[in-house]
């Protein structure tokens, strides 16, 4: 089962986050085989982290909750909240398989928070800039709750346009970058 996990930073927690960076990477290294995508969200200018995205393939919702709550920054109070949802990998690949590479262009996390009938269940026809794409689902996978997308785009407005705004209660767009231990 695939899960989307988004830890949002607590205001004023940057120093603690930086102090725990190696512990965070070591924790995530244990999940390398299960990782579909990972990386921090950033301020609009890209200078500071605002959260941490992880998309992982784990056995069940209990394992996903243990993953999210066991993260060292979560344990220490770096994050104000965590969004954890079942997710379906509509591209069938990891971020490392993205043909656009790790660094070229602007990257964004686009979260469409759902209401009502499911939307955007089909992958958009122009997939070249999609890094990850899939629906957010309830724990049992039966209820559509939204859509999560990682995308390369020239600007936030272009990134937002990947989703149909009429079908969502809200759409969030956050700067994002490929994560992981620096090489």
C-alpha positions as a LaTeX table, in Angstrom:
\begin{tabular}{lrrr}
\hline
Residue & $x$ (\AA) & $y$ (\AA) & $z$ (\AA) \\
\hline
Unk1 & 0.00 & 0.00 & 0.00 \\
Unk2 & 1.27 & 3.43 & $-0.88$ \\
Unk3 & 1.02 & 6.36 & 1.51 \\
Unk4 & 1.50 & 10.12 & 1.22 \\
Unk5 & 3.00 & 11.69 & 4.34 \\
Unk6 & 3.42 & 15.47 & 4.73 \\
Unk7 & 4.91 & 16.81 & 7.95 \\
Unk8 & 4.40 & 20.60 & 8.21 \\
Unk9 & 6.98 & 22.52 & 10.21 \\
Unk10 & 6.05 & 24.30 & 13.40 \\
Unk11 & 6.94 & 28.02 & 13.31 \\
Unk12 & 10.29 & 28.66 & 14.97 \\
Unk13 & 11.50 & 25.06 & 14.67 \\
Unk14 & 14.23 & 25.56 & 12.04 \\
Unk15 & 17.16 & 25.27 & 14.49 \\
Unk16 & 15.76 & 22.04 & 15.93 \\
Unk17 & 15.11 & 20.70 & 12.42 \\
Unk18 & 18.72 & 21.42 & 11.43 \\
Unk19 & 20.01 & 19.80 & 14.62 \\
Unk20 & 18.07 & 16.62 & 13.79 \\
Unk21 & 18.94 & 16.48 & 10.08 \\
Unk22 & 21.36 & 13.54 & 10.32 \\
Unk23 & 18.91 & 11.63 & 12.56 \\
Unk24 & 16.17 & 12.31 & 9.98 \\
Unk25 & 18.32 & 11.04 & 7.09 \\
Unk26 & 19.38 & 7.96 & 9.07 \\
Unk27 & 15.74 & 7.20 & 9.87 \\
Unk28 & 14.73 & 7.60 & 6.21 \\
Unk29 & 17.67 & 5.47 & 5.07 \\
Unk30 & 15.93 & 2.55 & 6.80 \\
Unk31 & 13.02 & 3.03 & 4.37 \\
Unk32 & 15.06 & 3.46 & 1.17 \\
Unk33 & 13.56 & 0.38 & $-0.51$ \\
Unk34 & 10.00 & 1.55 & 0.25 \\
Unk35 & 10.49 & 5.20 & $-0.80$ \\
Unk36 & 8.64 & 6.48 & $-3.87$ \\
Unk37 & 9.44 & 10.17 & $-3.33$ \\
Unk38 & 10.83 & 12.42 & $-0.63$ \\
Unk39 & 11.93 & 15.95 & $-0.06$ \\
Unk40 & 11.32 & 19.21 & 1.77 \\
Unk41 & 8.79 & 21.87 & 0.96 \\
Unk42 & 10.33 & 25.34 & 1.03 \\
Unk43 & 9.49 & 29.00 & 1.56 \\
Unk44 & 8.53 & 30.88 & $-1.61$ \\
Unk45 & 12.12 & 32.11 & $-2.01$ \\
Unk46 & 13.44 & 28.55 & $-1.51$ \\
Unk47 & 15.68 & 29.59 & 1.39 \\
Unk48 & 14.17 & 27.61 & 4.27 \\
Unk49 & 12.21 & 24.38 & 4.75 \\
Unk50 & 8.52 & 24.49 & 5.64 \\
Unk51 & 7.75 & 20.78 & 5.71 \\
Unk52 & 8.77 & 17.31 & 4.63 \\
Unk53 & 7.09 & 15.05 & 2.05 \\
Unk54 & 7.51 & 11.28 & 1.95 \\
Unk55 & 5.63 & 8.89 & $-0.31$ \\
Unk56 & 6.23 & 5.31 & 0.80 \\
Unk57 & 5.04 & 1.80 & 0.07 \\
Unk58 & 4.26 & 0.13 & 3.41 \\
Unk59 & 2.23 & $-2.94$ & 4.42 \\
Unk60 & $-0.76$ & $-1.20$ & 6.02 \\
Unk61 & $-2.09$ & 1.99 & 7.68 \\
Unk62 & $-0.61$ & 0.99 & 11.06 \\
Unk63 & 2.88 & 0.73 & 9.52 \\
Unk64 & 2.35 & 4.12 & 7.84 \\
Unk65 & 1.36 & 5.73 & 11.15 \\
Unk66 & 4.43 & 4.18 & 12.82 \\
Unk67 & 6.60 & 5.57 & 10.01 \\
Unk68 & 5.13 & 9.09 & 10.30 \\
Unk69 & 5.18 & 9.22 & 14.10 \\
Unk70 & 8.59 & 7.59 & 14.50 \\
Unk71 & 10.38 & 10.25 & 12.44 \\
Unk72 & 12.89 & 12.04 & 14.73 \\
Unk73 & 11.63 & 15.55 & 13.91 \\
Unk74 & 8.08 & 14.47 & 14.72 \\
Unk75 & 9.24 & 12.95 & 18.00 \\
Unk76 & 11.11 & 16.17 & 18.94 \\
Unk77 & 8.35 & 18.62 & 18.02 \\
Unk78 & 9.67 & 20.05 & 14.75 \\
Unk79 & 6.29 & 19.62 & 13.06 \\
Unk80 & 2.96 & 21.28 & 13.81 \\
Unk81 & 1.00 & 18.50 & 12.12 \\
Unk82 & 1.23 & 15.59 & 9.75 \\
Unk83 & $-1.07$ & 14.65 & 6.87 \\
Unk84 & $-1.05$ & 10.90 & 6.28 \\
Unk85 & $-3.22$ & 9.41 & 3.54 \\
Unk86 & $-3.34$ & 6.33 & 1.38 \\
Unk87 & $-2.10$ & 7.23 & $-2.08$ \\
Unk88 & $-2.06$ & 5.51 & $-5.45$ \\
Unk89 & 1.04 & 5.81 & $-7.65$ \\
Unk90 & $-0.60$ & 6.57 & $-11.00$ \\
Unk91 & 2.78 & 6.96 & $-12.75$ \\
Unk92 & 4.11 & 3.61 & $-11.50$ \\
Unk93 & 7.58 & 4.98 & $-10.81$ \\
Unk94 & 9.68 & 6.66 & $-8.17$ \\
Unk95 & 11.00 & 10.21 & $-8.25$ \\
Unk96 & 14.42 & 8.81 & $-9.14$ \\
Unk97 & 12.91 & 7.55 & $-12.41$ \\
Unk98 & 11.71 & 11.05 & $-13.36$ \\
Unk99 & 13.32 & 11.75 & $-16.75$ \\
Unk100 & 13.76 & 15.45 & $-15.90$ \\
Unk101 & 16.46 & 14.72 & $-13.33$ \\
Unk102 & 16.95 & 15.94 & $-9.77$ \\
Unk103 & 17.84 & 19.60 & $-10.14$ \\
Unk104 & 16.74 & 21.21 & $-13.41$ \\
Unk105 & 13.79 & 23.63 & $-13.08$ \\
Unk106 & 11.36 & 24.57 & $-10.30$ \\
Unk107 & 9.58 & 21.78 & $-8.42$ \\
Unk108 & 6.28 & 21.98 & $-6.55$ \\
Unk109 & 4.00 & 19.95 & $-4.33$ \\
Unk110 & 0.39 & 20.49 & $-5.37$ \\
Unk111 & $-2.26$ & 19.28 & $-2.92$ \\
Unk112 & $-5.87$ & 19.26 & $-4.02$ \\
Unk113 & $-8.04$ & 18.79 & $-0.95$ \\
Unk114 & $-11.15$ & 16.98 & $-2.05$ \\
Unk115 & $-14.80$ & 17.40 & $-1.49$ \\
Unk116 & $-17.59$ & 15.42 & $-3.08$ \\
Unk117 & $-17.06$ & 13.22 & $-6.10$ \\
Unk118 & $-13.57$ & 12.05 & $-7.05$ \\
Unk119 & $-11.65$ & 14.24 & $-9.52$ \\
Unk120 & $-8.49$ & 14.00 & $-11.59$ \\
Unk121 & $-8.28$ & 10.22 & $-11.29$ \\
Unk122 & $-6.72$ & 9.95 & $-14.73$ \\
Unk123 & $-3.15$ & 11.07 & $-15.25$ \\
Unk124 & $-3.04$ & 14.28 & $-17.31$ \\
Unk125 & $-2.14$ & 13.64 & $-20.95$ \\
Unk126 & 1.08 & 15.70 & $-20.78$ \\
Unk127 & 3.06 & 13.69 & $-18.20$ \\
Unk128 & 6.56 & 14.94 & $-19.02$ \\
Unk129 & 6.73 & 17.30 & $-16.03$ \\
Unk130 & 5.03 & 15.01 & $-13.49$ \\
Unk131 & 7.34 & 13.57 & $-10.86$ \\
Unk132 & 4.60 & 11.83 & $-8.83$ \\
Unk133 & 0.82 & 11.86 & $-9.25$ \\
Unk134 & $-2.01$ & 10.12 & $-7.45$ \\
Unk135 & $-5.21$ & 10.32 & $-5.45$ \\
Unk136 & $-5.31$ & 10.76 & $-1.68$ \\
Unk137 & $-7.55$ & 8.08 & $-0.18$ \\
Unk138 & $-9.04$ & 6.98 & 3.12 \\
Unk139 & $-7.23$ & 4.23 & 5.06 \\
Unk140 & $-9.38$ & 1.54 & 3.45 \\
Unk141 & $-8.82$ & 3.05 & $-0.02$ \\
Unk142 & $-12.56$ & 3.42 & $-0.64$ \\
Unk143 & $-13.01$ & 7.19 & $-0.27$ \\
Unk144 & $-11.32$ & 9.83 & $-2.41$ \\
Unk145 & $-9.96$ & 12.71 & $-0.29$ \\
Unk146 & $-7.97$ & 14.66 & $-2.86$ \\
Unk147 & $-4.93$ & 14.51 & $-5.11$ \\
Unk148 & $-1.19$ & 14.90 & $-4.44$ \\
Unk149 & 1.19 & 15.87 & $-7.24$ \\
Unk150 & 4.92 & 16.54 & $-7.43$ \\
Unk151 & 5.61 & 18.50 & $-10.59$ \\
Unk152 & 8.28 & 20.49 & $-12.39$ \\
Unk153 & 6.79 & 23.78 & $-13.57$ \\
Unk154 & 8.00 & 27.30 & $-14.37$ \\
Unk155 & 5.90 & 28.87 & $-11.60$ \\
Unk156 & 3.24 & 28.11 & $-8.93$ \\
Unk157 & 0.32 & 29.07 & $-11.19$ \\
Unk158 & 1.39 & 26.57 & $-13.84$ \\
Unk159 & 1.84 & 23.90 & $-11.17$ \\
Unk160 & $-1.64$ & 24.62 & $-9.76$ \\
Unk161 & $-3.20$ & 24.23 & $-13.23$ \\
Unk162 & $-2.46$ & 20.48 & $-13.19$ \\
Unk163 & $-5.65$ & 20.12 & $-11.09$ \\
Unk164 & $-9.20$ & 21.26 & $-11.90$ \\
Unk165 & $-9.91$ & 23.98 & $-9.28$ \\
Unk166 & $-13.67$ & 23.54 & $-9.54$ \\
Unk167 & $-13.37$ & 20.02 & $-8.12$ \\
Unk168 & $-11.50$ & 20.86 & $-4.90$ \\
Unk169 & $-12.30$ & 22.62 & $-1.64$ \\
Unk170 & $-8.75$ & 24.01 & $-1.70$ \\
Unk171 & $-5.54$ & 23.64 & $-3.69$ \\
Unk172 & $-2.21$ & 24.25 & $-1.98$ \\
Unk173 & 1.02 & 24.81 & $-3.90$ \\
Unk174 & 4.38 & 24.55 & $-2.11$ \\
Unk175 & 7.92 & 24.81 & $-3.45$ \\
Unk176 & 9.51 & 21.37 & $-3.21$ \\
Unk177 & 12.87 & 19.82 & $-3.93$ \\
Unk178 & 14.20 & 16.29 & $-4.33$ \\
Unk179 & 15.22 & 15.08 & $-0.91$ \\
Unk180 & 17.60 & 12.64 & 0.60 \\
Unk181 & 21.08 & 12.57 & 1.92 \\
Unk182 & 23.36 & 14.78 & $-0.21$ \\
Unk183 & 25.76 & 12.77 & $-2.36$ \\
\hline
\end{tabular}
